[in-house]
Amino acid sequence: MANKLSKLVNKIYKLPKSTHEFLLTKLFTSQVKFAGTAKLRVLSISNDKVVVKLANKKRVQNHIGGIHAVGAALAAESASGIVFGMNVPDSHLPLLKSMALEYNKRMQGDITATAQLSSQVITAISSDEKGDLIVPVVLSDESGDSPIHCEMRWAWVPKKRR
């Protein structure tokens, strides 16, 4: 099942590989302005996996020089929202219901957020009239550690109420 987002992503992947990251990022940040302000980069998008990166630059740093907690949350929400959005039918709305982030350790340098969906979850999103589920996100830093544990709860509902 293809929706508008997945069709646009597929068009981008037909273009030269050197343009993919730039165009995927532009596509996303044209809709989510705060991600553009933070300079979030979309590295890859597929129906079951999305990878985004947030560089540890001054615009997103906290008082100790690491990525601010909200910046890390933005990366996790973005990765989970994109992979979820790739699978929600155009007749439905994707809605973030909640996010749970446990900051277990100080982040080192840039962070990468990876969100993945199983084939069973993808089937449920495309076939159930409405529902909600947790999209797990692995947030890793330059040291290779995962200093933050993330879970995003996303829901889908029909655009038109019956």
VEXVOZA-98944 format. One record per residue (C-alpha): residue in three letters; x, y, z. Coordinates in Angstrom, 3 decimals, padded with zeros to 6 digits, always signed. Example, Ala and Ser with C-alpha at 12.3 -4.5 7.8 and 13.67 -1.06 7.14 Angstrom:
VEXVOZA-98944
<code=ala, east=+012.300, north=-004.500, up=+007.800>
<code=ser, east=+013.670, north=-001.060, up=+007.140>
This chain:
VEXVOZA-98944
<code=met, east=+000.000, north=+000.000, up=+000.000>
<code=ala, east=+001.551, north=+003.253, up=-001.114>
<code=asn, east=+000.594, north=+006.620, up=+000.314>
<code=lys, east=+001.653, north=+010.140, up=-000.746>
<code=leu, east=+004.758, north=+010.118, up=+001.445>
<code=ser, east=+005.991, north=+006.731, up=+000.254>
<code=lys, east=+005.411, north=+007.743, up=-003.384>
<code=leu, east=+007.508, north=+010.897, up=-002.927>
<code=val, east=+010.266, north=+008.942, up=-001.193>
<code=asn, east=+010.282, north=+006.371, up=-004.017>
<code=lys, east=+010.633, north=+009.192, up=-006.577>
<code=ile, east=+013.614, north=+010.571, up=-004.667>
<code=tyr, east=+015.285, north=+007.145, up=-004.676>
<code=lys, east=+015.033, north=+007.083, up=-008.490>
<code=leu, east=+017.281, north=+010.152, up=-008.657>
<code=pro, east=+021.095, north=+010.059, up=-008.324>
<code=lys, east=+022.221, north=+008.643, up=-004.990>
<code=ser, east=+024.234, north=+011.767, up=-004.205>
<code=thr, east=+020.953, north=+013.740, up=-003.909>
<code=his, east=+019.028, north=+011.335, up=-001.644>
<code=glu, east=+019.972, north=+012.657, up=+001.800>
<code=phe, east=+019.509, north=+016.297, up=+000.764>
<code=leu, east=+016.106, north=+015.680, up=-000.860>
<code=leu, east=+014.793, north=+013.400, up=+001.910>
<code=thr, east=+015.779, north=+016.052, up=+004.453>
<code=lys, east=+014.136, north=+018.830, up=+002.411>
<code=leu, east=+010.962, north=+016.769, up=+002.042>
<code=phe, east=+010.714, north=+016.253, up=+005.800>
<code=thr, east=+011.795, north=+019.708, up=+006.966>
<code=ser, east=+009.372, north=+021.387, up=+004.567>
<code=gln, east=+006.600, north=+019.859, up=+006.673>
<code=val, east=+008.251, north=+019.876, up=+010.125>
<code=lys, east=+009.801, north=+023.324, up=+010.452>
<code=phe, east=+011.387, north=+022.728, up=+013.860>
<code=ala, east=+013.400, north=+019.840, up=+012.384>
<code=gly, east=+014.748, north=+022.290, up=+009.812>
<code=thr, east=+015.601, north=+024.830, up=+012.500>
<code=ala, east=+017.557, north=+022.166, up=+014.397>
<code=lys, east=+019.237, north=+021.047, up=+011.132>
<code=leu, east=+018.072, north=+017.449, up=+011.521>
<code=arg, east=+019.283, north=+015.281, up=+008.607>
<code=val, east=+017.299, north=+012.378, up=+007.182>
<code=leu, east=+019.814, north=+009.717, up=+006.177>
<code=ser, east=+017.464, north=+007.034, up=+004.869>
<code=ile, east=+013.787, north=+006.147, up=+004.628>
<code=ser, east=+012.090, north=+002.861, up=+003.835>
<code=asn, east=+008.695, north=+001.372, up=+004.725>
<code=asp, east=+010.170, north=-000.423, up=+007.717>
<code=lys, east=+013.190, north=+001.664, up=+008.800>
<code=val, east=+014.179, north=+005.321, up=+009.091>
<code=val, east=+017.506, north=+006.795, up=+010.169>
<code=val, east=+017.978, north=+010.467, up=+011.091>
<code=lys, east=+020.967, north=+012.316, up=+012.494>
<code=leu, east=+021.341, north=+015.403, up=+014.645>
<code=ala, east=+024.764, north=+017.022, up=+014.818>
<code=asn, east=+026.010, north=+018.373, up=+018.126>
<code=lys, east=+026.102, north=+022.007, up=+017.015>
<code=lys, east=+025.609, north=+025.162, up=+019.070>
<code=arg, east=+021.966, north=+025.596, up=+017.945>
<code=val, east=+020.917, north=+022.356, up=+019.715>
<code=gln, east=+023.327, north=+022.262, up=+022.659>
<code=asn, east=+022.533, north=+022.391, up=+026.340>
<code=his, east=+024.525, north=+024.173, up=+029.050>
<code=ile, east=+027.201, north=+021.443, up=+029.185>
<code=gly, east=+027.844, north=+021.298, up=+025.435>
<code=gly, east=+025.864, north=+018.155, up=+024.624>
<code=ile, east=+022.715, north=+017.835, up=+022.556>
<code=his, east=+019.778, north=+019.248, up=+024.524>
<code=ala, east=+017.205, north=+016.729, up=+025.774>
<code=val, east=+014.569, north=+018.260, up=+023.487>
<code=gly, east=+016.899, north=+017.870, up=+020.497>
<code=ala, east=+017.240, north=+014.161, up=+021.262>
<code=ala, east=+013.459, north=+013.908, up=+021.596>
<code=leu, east=+013.070, north=+015.654, up=+018.226>
<code=ala, east=+015.355, north=+013.100, up=+016.557>
<code=ala, east=+013.471, north=+010.175, up=+018.113>
<code=glu, east=+010.044, north=+011.613, up=+017.283>
<code=ser, east=+011.118, north=+012.382, up=+013.717>
<code=ala, east=+012.489, north=+008.906, up=+012.983>
<code=ser, east=+009.438, north=+007.188, up=+014.465>
<code=gly, east=+006.999, north=+009.584, up=+012.821>
<code=ile, east=+008.492, north=+009.165, up=+009.369>
<code=val, east=+008.512, north=+005.361, up=+009.461>
<code=phe, east=+004.986, north=+005.381, up=+010.868>
<code=gly, east=+003.864, north=+007.931, up=+008.266>
<code=met, east=+005.267, north=+005.807, up=+005.441>
<code=asn, east=+002.618, north=+003.200, up=+006.287>
<code=val, east=-000.495, north=+005.167, up=+007.298>
<code=pro, east=-003.090, north=+005.239, up=+004.500>
<code=asp, east=-003.850, north=+008.676, up=+003.024>
<code=ser, east=-007.404, north=+008.306, up=+004.345>
<code=his, east=-006.088, north=+008.360, up=+007.929>
<code=leu, east=-004.266, north=+010.776, up=+010.233>
<code=pro, east=-001.090, north=+009.829, up=+012.119>
<code=leu, east=-001.093, north=+011.194, up=+015.674>
<code=leu, east=+001.648, north=+011.135, up=+018.287>
<code=lys, east=-000.033, north=+010.108, up=+021.548>
<code=ser, east=+002.956, north=+009.969, up=+023.870>
<code=met, east=+006.689, north=+009.763, up=+024.063>
<code=ala, east=+008.790, north=+008.123, up=+026.723>
<code=leu, east=+012.465, north=+008.976, up=+026.926>
<code=glu, east=+014.776, north=+007.781, up=+029.675>
<code=tyr, east=+018.009, north=+009.743, up=+029.779>
<code=asn, east=+020.392, north=+007.153, up=+031.234>
<code=lys, east=+023.750, north=+008.642, up=+030.365>
<code=arg, east=+025.340, north=+011.801, up=+028.979>
<code=met, east=+025.347, north=+011.907, up=+025.163>
<code=gln, east=+028.698, north=+012.111, up=+023.371>
<code=gly, east=+028.753, north=+014.122, up=+020.127>
<code=asp, east=+026.229, north=+013.669, up=+017.300>
<code=ile, east=+023.225, north=+011.380, up=+017.716>
<code=thr, east=+021.552, north=+008.995, up=+015.300>
<code=ala, east=+017.943, north=+007.867, up=+015.742>
<code=thr, east=+016.789, north=+004.647, up=+014.081>
<code=ala, east=+013.133, north=+003.593, up=+014.106>
<code=gln, east=+011.943, north=+000.248, up=+012.769>
<code=leu, east=+008.586, north=-001.446, up=+012.271>
<code=ser, east=+007.929, north=-005.171, up=+011.958>
<code=ser, east=+005.933, north=-006.561, up=+009.042>
<code=gln, east=+003.100, north=-007.436, up=+011.469>
<code=val, east=+002.881, north=-003.822, up=+012.641>
<code=ile, east=+002.932, north=-002.525, up=+009.053>
<code=thr, east=+000.070, north=-004.875, up=+008.189>
<code=ala, east=-001.962, north=-003.666, up=+011.191>
<code=ile, east=-001.455, north=-000.002, up=+010.271>
<code=ser, east=-002.600, north=-000.548, up=+006.707>
<code=ser, east=-005.538, north=-002.840, up=+007.480>
<code=asp, east=-007.034, north=-001.744, up=+010.830>
<code=glu, east=-009.510, north=+001.157, up=+010.797>
<code=lys, east=-007.754, north=+002.763, up=+013.773>
<code=gly, east=-005.320, north=+001.837, up=+016.467>
<code=asp, east=-002.167, north=+002.760, up=+018.290>
<code=leu, east=+001.216, north=+001.192, up=+018.867>
<code=ile, east=+004.638, north=+001.846, up=+020.268>
<code=val, east=+007.387, north=+002.570, up=+017.781>
<code=pro, east=+010.730, north=+001.800, up=+019.424>
<code=val, east=+013.631, north=+004.088, up=+018.580>
<code=val, east=+017.312, north=+003.352, up=+019.086>
<code=leu, east=+019.167, north=+006.564, up=+019.806>
<code=ser, east=+022.935, north=+006.171, up=+019.585>
<code=asp, east=+025.723, north=+008.674, up=+020.019>
<code=glu, east=+029.228, north=+008.943, up=+018.568>
<code=ser, east=+030.618, north=+006.557, up=+021.192>
<code=gly, east=+028.295, north=+003.839, up=+019.871>
<code=asp, east=+026.305, north=+003.778, up=+023.103>
<code=ser, east=+022.547, north=+004.233, up=+023.408>
<code=pro, east=+022.362, north=+006.798, up=+026.215>
<code=ile, east=+018.609, north=+007.309, up=+025.865>
<code=his, east=+015.850, north=+004.706, up=+025.807>
<code=cys, east=+012.967, north=+005.881, up=+023.578>
<code=glu, east=+009.429, north=+004.722, up=+022.857>
<code=met, east=+006.958, north=+006.729, up=+020.833>
<code=arg, east=+003.250, north=+005.849, up=+020.882>
<code=trp, east=+001.605, north=+006.628, up=+017.550>
<code=ala, east=-002.064, north=+006.292, up=+016.622>
<code=trp, east=-003.950, north=+006.348, up=+013.361>
<code=val, east=-007.569, north=+007.407, up=+012.912>
<code=pro, east=-009.754, north=+008.026, up=+009.871>
<code=lys, east=-009.641, north=+011.641, up=+008.609>
<code=lys, east=-013.433, north=+011.707, up=+008.310>
<code=arg, east=-015.480, north=+010.760, up=+011.326>
<code=arg, east=-018.255, north=+008.292, up=+010.650>
